[in-house]
Amino acid sequence: MPTRTSPTGFRPLEDTLLFKPLKLGSISLEHRVMMAPLTRMRGTKLSDGIWIPGDLHVEYYSQRASKGGFQLTEACPISRYSCGYPGVPGIFTPEQIAGWKRVTDAVHAKGGFIFLQLWHVGRATVPSLLDGKDCVSASNIPISGKALDGSEYGATPPKAMSIEEIQDTVKEFSAAAKRAMQAGFDGVEIHGANGYLLDQFLHDNVNVRTDIYGGSIENRCRFPIEVIKAVTEAVGADKTGIRLSPYNYFQDTRDSNPNAHWAYLCEQLASLPTEHRLSYVHMVEPRFDEVLDESAKLSSLAETATTARATEGKPSLVPFRQILLKGDIKFIAAGNFNAENAAPKLESGDADAIIFGRWFIANPDLPFRLAAGLPLNPYDRNTFYGADPPEKGYTDYPFYKAVEATA
């Protein structure tokens, strides 16, 4: 696979499963190279805590659209106080809806499909964005370390949500999903991963509640399942997916038994009535971590496994995939995929499609390059989360034909 320092060509993948059609709920895809939900912090500020998608977003998503291809937006706050980072456009004001409509129109003009990712960060927020309001979570346990603005998370611990607040948030997810459809999206993805609000309820090192939303695995799954039911009722199950990360370490999340926990959750998802059964589940591979490299992450998972967990096998998404098959729910895999390991993942039957993140950032024409075995642009981590000027590392990566013309 091309590295950041020395991109080279690879065998063409056009004859692999990556480039076979896939029915995903209400849409029919022409290939299975999917664009990840990527926080890029390029929104245009409208007012305190509110950012909208602007001209750069239209260009960025349009560049990466392809006929019959599938994109996910960056995670989008569902309400004013669900936001965690500056520069992130939400889906809760008329101006945001209008901005996203320009994006969806541009993607559709190229024959592509695009889902909006619904996001509530919970305790993983920058306190200064909340206008003095408390951040919320399953329990009052803060993240260790410092927030993006340099403040200590521990100085403003989260407020444990009341049952009424949980139920109100379920309604916020539903309302945001409806607004996404008004903005022209083909569907929505619920963000239930990476240590954000729904994931905080799932992990037992964060959720120490003793009511119906805490304690047992069943109770810790209750809030996410309620959100799924509300969103699918609002926009249709064939237009709804969810992202999950059973083995993540994001935002100080650790679960004592992820194998059993997410197996239970997948059993519940697969057995939901048809009107609530998701189009797909999008999961992050155990090996992926924002800080640790692949070998260090897998070693850490092995070291922290209890005896009980060890008897259940190594961390793997395969058992979850097999459970979801019972409900005919498509399975999308994410996490450090490249030109060498993506097609084999599909050919093994362990996934229906593959999410690419960093390589899609640097290669707006990634499906074309993968199909033809063409060299990839290296990516620049320094411009992932904002840049000056904002188009740097965002809309200025060249298409292959432009690279070829200057060779």
C-alpha positions as CSV (number, residue, x, y, z in Angstrom):
1,M,0.0,0.0,0.0
2,P,1.3,3.5,-0.7
3,T,2.7,5.2,2.4
4,R,2.6,8.9,3.3
5,T,6.2,9.2,2.1
6,S,6.4,7.0,-0.9
7,P,3.1,6.4,-2.8
8,T,3.4,3.6,-5.4
9,G,1.0,1.8,-7.7
10,F,-0.7,-1.5,-6.8
11,R,-2.7,-4.1,-8.7
12,P,-6.0,-2.9,-10.2
13,L,-9.0,-3.8,-8.0
14,E,-11.8,-3.2,-10.6
15,D,-12.5,-7.0,-10.8
16,T,-12.8,-7.5,-7.1
17,L,-15.9,-7.2,-4.9
18,L,-15.0,-3.6,-4.2
19,F,-16.4,-2.8,-7.5
20,K,-19.6,-4.9,-7.5
21,P,-23.0,-3.4,-7.0
22,L,-24.6,-3.4,-3.5
23,K,-28.2,-2.7,-2.4
24,L,-28.1,-0.7,0.8
25,G,-31.6,-0.1,2.1
26,S,-33.3,2.3,-0.3
27,I,-30.3,2.9,-2.5
28,S,-28.4,0.9,-5.1
29,L,-24.6,1.4,-5.2
30,E,-22.3,0.7,-8.1
31,H,-19.3,0.1,-5.9
32,R,-18.3,-0.5,-2.3
33,V,-15.6,2.1,-1.7
34,M,-17.2,4.3,0.9
35,M,-16.1,7.6,2.3
36,A,-15.8,7.8,6.0
37,P,-17.5,10.4,8.3
38,L,-14.5,12.8,8.7
39,T,-14.4,15.7,11.1
40,R,-12.5,18.5,9.3
41,M,-13.5,21.6,11.2
42,R,-14.0,23.8,8.1
43,G,-17.5,25.2,8.9
44,T,-18.4,28.9,8.5
45,K,-19.3,30.5,11.8
46,L,-22.8,31.9,11.9
47,S,-22.9,32.7,15.7
48,D,-21.5,31.4,18.9
49,G,-21.6,27.6,18.8
50,I,-23.2,27.5,15.3
51,W,-21.3,26.7,12.1
52,I,-22.7,26.1,8.6
53,P,-21.4,24.3,5.6
54,G,-20.2,26.8,3.0
55,D,-18.7,26.8,-0.5
56,L,-15.7,24.7,0.6
57,H,-18.0,21.9,1.8
58,V,-19.8,21.9,-1.5
59,E,-16.5,21.6,-3.4
60,Y,-15.1,19.0,-1.0
61,Y,-18.0,16.6,-1.0
62,S,-18.6,17.1,-4.8
63,Q,-14.9,16.3,-5.5
64,R,-15.3,13.0,-3.6
65,A,-18.6,12.0,-5.1
66,S,-18.8,9.3,-7.8
67,K,-21.5,7.7,-9.8
68,G,-23.2,5.1,-7.6
69,G,-20.8,5.9,-4.7
70,F,-21.6,6.4,-1.1
71,Q,-20.4,9.1,1.3
72,L,-21.0,9.9,4.9
73,T,-20.7,13.5,6.1
74,E,-18.6,14.6,9.0
75,A,-20.4,14.1,12.3
76,C,-23.1,16.8,12.6
77,P,-24.4,18.1,16.0
78,I,-28.1,17.4,16.4
79,S,-28.7,20.5,18.6
80,R,-26.9,23.6,19.9
81,Y,-25.5,21.9,23.0
82,S,-24.6,18.6,21.5
83,C,-21.6,20.1,19.8
84,G,-18.1,19.2,20.8
85,Y,-15.7,21.1,18.5
86,P,-15.5,24.4,16.7
87,G,-15.9,24.6,13.0
88,V,-18.3,21.6,12.8
89,P,-21.6,22.3,10.9
90,G,-24.7,21.0,12.6
91,I,-28.2,20.1,11.4
92,F,-30.4,22.2,13.8
93,T,-30.8,25.6,12.1
94,P,-32.5,26.7,8.8
95,E,-29.1,28.1,7.6
96,Q,-27.4,24.7,8.2
97,I,-30.2,22.9,6.4
98,A,-29.8,25.3,3.4
99,G,-26.0,24.8,3.4
100,W,-26.3,21.1,3.5
101,K,-28.8,21.2,0.7
102,R,-26.2,22.7,-1.6
103,V,-23.9,19.8,-0.7
104,T,-26.4,17.1,-1.4
105,D,-27.4,18.8,-4.7
106,A,-23.7,18.7,-5.7
107,V,-23.3,15.1,-4.8
108,H,-26.5,14.0,-6.5
109,A,-25.4,15.9,-9.7
110,K,-22.5,13.5,-9.9
111,G,-24.7,10.5,-9.4
112,G,-23.6,9.8,-5.8
113,F,-25.4,9.1,-2.6
114,I,-24.8,10.8,0.8
115,F,-25.9,10.1,4.4
116,L,-25.6,12.6,7.2
117,Q,-24.1,11.4,10.5
118,L,-26.1,12.4,13.6
119,W,-23.9,13.4,16.5
120,H,-24.2,14.2,20.2
121,V,-20.8,14.3,21.9
122,G,-22.0,14.1,25.5
123,R,-19.1,14.7,27.9
124,A,-16.5,14.9,25.0
125,T,-17.0,18.6,24.4
126,V,-15.1,21.8,24.7
127,P,-16.7,23.4,27.8
128,S,-16.3,26.9,26.4
129,L,-18.8,26.0,23.6
130,L,-21.6,25.4,26.0
131,D,-22.2,29.0,27.3
132,G,-21.9,27.9,30.9
133,K,-24.2,24.9,30.6
134,D,-23.2,21.5,31.9
135,C,-22.0,18.9,29.5
136,V,-24.0,15.7,29.9
137,S,-23.2,12.0,29.9
138,A,-24.4,8.6,31.3
139,S,-22.7,9.4,34.7
140,N,-20.7,12.3,36.2
141,I,-17.4,10.8,35.3
142,P,-15.2,13.2,33.3
143,I,-12.6,12.3,30.6
144,S,-9.1,12.5,31.8
145,G,-6.7,15.2,30.4
146,K,-7.5,18.4,28.6
147,A,-10.1,19.5,26.1
148,L,-9.3,21.2,22.8
149,D,-9.4,24.6,24.4
150,G,-6.8,23.6,27.0
151,S,-9.2,23.3,29.9
152,E,-9.1,20.3,32.2
153,Y,-12.1,18.0,31.6
154,G,-12.1,17.3,35.3
155,A,-12.8,20.9,36.2
156,T,-16.2,20.7,34.6
157,P,-17.4,17.1,35.1
158,P,-20.5,16.0,33.1
159,K,-24.0,16.0,34.6
160,A,-25.6,12.6,34.7
161,M,-28.6,12.8,32.4
162,S,-32.0,12.5,33.9
163,I,-34.5,10.1,32.4
164,E,-36.4,13.1,31.0
165,E,-33.2,14.5,29.4
166,I,-32.5,11.1,27.8
167,Q,-36.0,11.0,26.4
168,D,-35.7,14.6,25.1
169,T,-32.4,13.6,23.4
170,V,-34.1,10.7,21.7
171,K,-36.6,13.2,20.3
172,E,-33.7,15.5,19.2
173,F,-32.1,12.6,17.2
174,S,-35.5,12.0,15.5
175,A,-36.0,15.7,14.7
176,A,-32.5,16.1,13.4
177,A,-33.0,13.0,11.1
178,K,-36.1,14.7,9.6
179,R,-34.1,17.9,9.0
180,A,-31.4,15.9,7.2
181,M,-34.0,14.6,4.8
182,Q,-35.2,18.2,4.3
183,A,-31.6,19.0,3.3
184,G,-31.7,16.3,0.6
185,F,-29.8,13.5,2.2
186,D,-30.4,10.0,1.1
187,G,-30.4,8.8,4.7
188,V,-28.7,9.2,8.1
189,E,-26.2,7.4,10.2
190,I,-26.5,7.5,14.0
191,H,-23.1,8.0,15.7
192,G,-23.0,5.4,18.4
193,A,-19.2,5.0,18.5
194,N,-15.9,6.7,19.4
195,G,-16.7,7.6,23.0
196,Y,-19.5,10.0,22.2
197,L,-22.9,10.2,24.0
198,L,-24.5,6.9,22.9
199,D,-21.1,5.1,23.3
200,Q,-20.8,6.6,26.8
201,F,-24.0,4.8,27.8
202,L,-22.7,1.5,26.3
203,H,-19.4,1.4,28.1
204,D,-19.4,0.3,31.8
205,N,-16.4,2.3,32.8
206,V,-18.4,5.5,32.0
207,N,-22.0,4.3,32.7
208,V,-22.3,3.5,36.4
209,R,-26.0,4.3,36.6
210,T,-28.4,2.2,38.7
211,D,-31.6,3.0,36.8
212,I,-33.1,1.5,33.7
213,Y,-30.3,3.0,31.6
214,G,-27.4,1.5,33.5
215,G,-26.0,-1.6,35.1
216,S,-26.8,-4.6,32.9
217,I,-25.8,-4.9,29.3
218,E,-29.5,-4.8,28.5
219,N,-30.0,-1.5,30.3
220,R,-26.8,0.1,28.8
221,C,-28.1,-0.7,25.3
222,R,-31.5,0.8,26.0
223,F,-30.8,4.5,25.1
224,P,-29.1,3.6,21.7
225,I,-32.0,1.3,20.8
226,E,-34.5,3.9,21.7
227,V,-32.7,6.3,19.4
228,I,-32.7,3.8,16.6
229,K,-36.4,3.2,16.9
230,A,-37.1,6.9,16.9
231,V,-34.9,7.7,13.9
232,T,-36.1,4.8,11.8
233,E,-39.7,5.8,12.6
234,A,-38.9,9.4,11.5
235,V,-37.1,8.7,8.2
236,G,-37.4,4.9,7.5
237,A,-35.3,1.9,8.4
238,D,-34.1,1.6,4.8
239,K,-32.5,5.1,5.2
240,T,-30.9,4.6,8.6
241,G,-27.6,3.1,9.7
242,I,-25.4,3.2,12.8
243,R,-21.7,3.4,13.6
244,L,-20.4,1.3,16.5
245,S,-16.9,0.8,17.9
246,P,-16.9,-2.2,20.4
247,Y,-13.1,-2.1,21.0
248,N,-12.4,1.6,20.9
249,Y,-10.4,3.6,23.5
250,F,-11.7,6.9,22.3
251,Q,-12.6,9.5,25.0
252,D,-11.5,7.2,27.8
253,T,-14.0,4.4,27.0
254,R,-13.2,0.8,28.1
255,D,-15.7,-2.0,28.4
256,S,-15.2,-5.0,30.7
257,N,-16.7,-7.4,28.2
258,P,-17.1,-5.9,24.7
259,N,-17.5,-9.4,23.0
260,A,-20.6,-10.2,25.0
261,H,-21.9,-6.6,25.1
262,W,-21.9,-5.8,21.4
263,A,-23.0,-9.4,20.6
264,Y,-26.1,-8.7,22.7
265,L,-26.6,-5.3,21.0
266,C,-26.3,-6.9,17.5
267,E,-28.8,-9.6,18.5
268,Q,-31.3,-6.9,19.4
269,L,-30.7,-5.0,16.2
270,A,-31.1,-8.1,14.1
271,S,-34.4,-9.0,15.8
272,L,-36.0,-5.6,15.6
273,P,-39.3,-5.4,13.7
274,T,-38.8,-4.7,10.0
275,E,-39.9,-1.0,10.4
276,H,-37.0,-0.5,12.9
277,R,-34.4,-2.8,11.5
278,L,-31.4,-0.8,10.2
279,S,-30.2,-0.8,6.7
280,Y,-26.6,-1.3,7.9
281,V,-24.2,-1.4,10.8
282,H,-20.8,0.4,10.4
283,M,-18.2,-0.9,12.8
284,V,-14.6,0.1,13.5
285,E,-12.0,-2.6,13.5
286,P,-10.3,-3.5,16.8
287,R,-6.9,-2.6,15.4
288,F,-7.8,1.1,14.7
289,D,-6.8,3.8,17.2
290,E,-6.2,7.5,16.8
291,V,-3.1,7.4,19.0
292,L,-1.7,3.9,19.2
293,D,-0.4,2.2,16.1
294,E,-2.0,-1.1,15.0
295,S,0.3,-3.5,16.8
296,A,0.2,-1.5,20.1
297,K,-3.6,-1.3,20.0
298,L,-4.0,-5.1,19.6
299,S,-1.4,-5.8,22.3
300,S,-3.2,-3.4,24.7
301,L,-6.5,-5.2,24.0
302,A,-4.9,-8.6,24.7
303,E,-3.3,-7.4,27.9
304,T,-6.5,-5.9,29.3
305,A,-8.6,-9.0,28.5
306,T,-10.0,-10.8,31.6
307,T,-9.9,-14.6,31.8
308,A,-13.6,-14.7,30.9
309,R,-13.1,-12.6,27.8
310,A,-10.0,-14.6,26.8
311,T,-12.1,-17.7,26.5
312,E,-14.5,-15.9,24.1
313,G,-11.8,-15.4,21.5
314,K,-9.7,-12.5,20.3
315,P,-11.3,-9.1,19.5
316,S,-12.9,-9.4,16.1
317,L,-15.9,-8.0,14.3
318,V,-16.7,-11.3,12.6
319,P,-19.1,-12.6,15.3
320,F,-21.0,-9.3,15.1
321,R,-21.2,-9.6,11.3
322,Q,-22.6,-13.2,11.6
323,I,-25.3,-12.1,14.1
324,L,-26.4,-9.2,11.9
325,L,-26.7,-11.5,8.9
326,K,-29.7,-13.1,10.7
327,G,-31.5,-9.8,10.3
328,D,-30.2,-9.2,6.7
329,I,-28.4,-6.1,8.0
330,K,-25.5,-5.0,5.8
331,F,-22.1,-4.8,7.5
332,I,-19.6,-2.0,6.7
333,A,-16.1,-2.2,8.1
334,A,-13.8,0.7,8.9
335,G,-10.3,1.1,10.3
336,N,-6.9,1.2,8.5
337,F,-8.1,-0.3,5.2
338,N,-6.0,0.1,2.1
339,A,-5.5,-1.3,-1.4
340,E,-4.1,-4.6,-0.1
341,N,-6.5,-5.5,2.7
342,A,-9.9,-4.1,1.6
343,A,-10.9,-6.5,-1.2
344,P,-9.9,-9.6,0.9
345,K,-12.2,-8.4,3.7
346,L,-15.1,-8.5,1.3
347,E,-14.1,-11.7,-0.4
348,S,-13.9,-13.5,3.0
349,G,-17.6,-12.6,3.5
350,D,-16.7,-10.6,6.7
351,A,-18.1,-7.3,5.3
352,D,-20.3,-5.9,2.5
353,A,-18.5,-2.7,2.0
354,I,-15.3,-0.9,3.1
355,I,-15.0,2.6,4.6
356,F,-11.9,4.7,3.7
357,G,-11.0,7.8,5.7
358,R,-7.4,9.2,5.3
359,W,-7.0,7.9,1.8
360,F,-10.2,9.6,0.8
361,I,-9.0,12.9,2.3
362,A,-6.0,12.9,0.1
363,N,-7.5,11.3,-3.0
364,P,-10.8,12.8,-4.2
365,D,-10.9,10.3,-7.0
366,L,-10.1,7.3,-4.7
367,P,-12.6,4.8,-6.3
368,F,-11.1,5.5,-9.7
369,R,-7.5,5.1,-8.4
370,L,-8.3,1.8,-6.6
371,A,-10.1,0.4,-9.6
372,A,-7.2,1.2,-11.9
373,G,-4.3,0.5,-9.5
374,L,-3.0,4.0,-9.7
375,P,-0.6,5.7,-7.2
376,L,-2.2,7.5,-4.3
377,N,-1.5,11.0,-3.1
378,P,0.1,11.0,0.4
379,Y,-2.0,12.6,3.1
380,D,-1.0,15.4,5.5
381,R,-2.1,14.8,9.1
382,N,-1.3,18.5,10.0
383,T,-4.3,19.6,7.9
384,F,-6.9,17.0,9.1
385,Y,-8.5,19.3,11.6
386,G,-8.5,22.8,10.2
387,A,-5.8,24.7,8.3
388,D,-4.9,28.2,7.2
389,P,-6.0,28.8,4.6
390,P,-8.9,26.4,5.1
391,E,-8.7,24.9,1.6
392,K,-5.2,23.6,2.4
393,G,-5.4,19.8,2.8
394,Y,-9.2,20.0,2.1
395,T,-10.0,20.8,-1.5
396,D,-6.5,21.2,-3.0
397,Y,-5.5,17.5,-3.3
398,P,-5.1,16.7,-7.0
399,F,-7.1,14.3,-9.1
400,Y,-4.9,11.6,-10.8
401,K,-5.2,13.2,-14.2
402,A,-3.8,16.4,-12.8
403,V,-0.9,14.6,-11.3
404,E,-0.3,12.8,-14.6
405,A,-0.3,16.1,-16.5
406,T,2.4,17.5,-14.3
407,A,4.6,14.4,-14.3
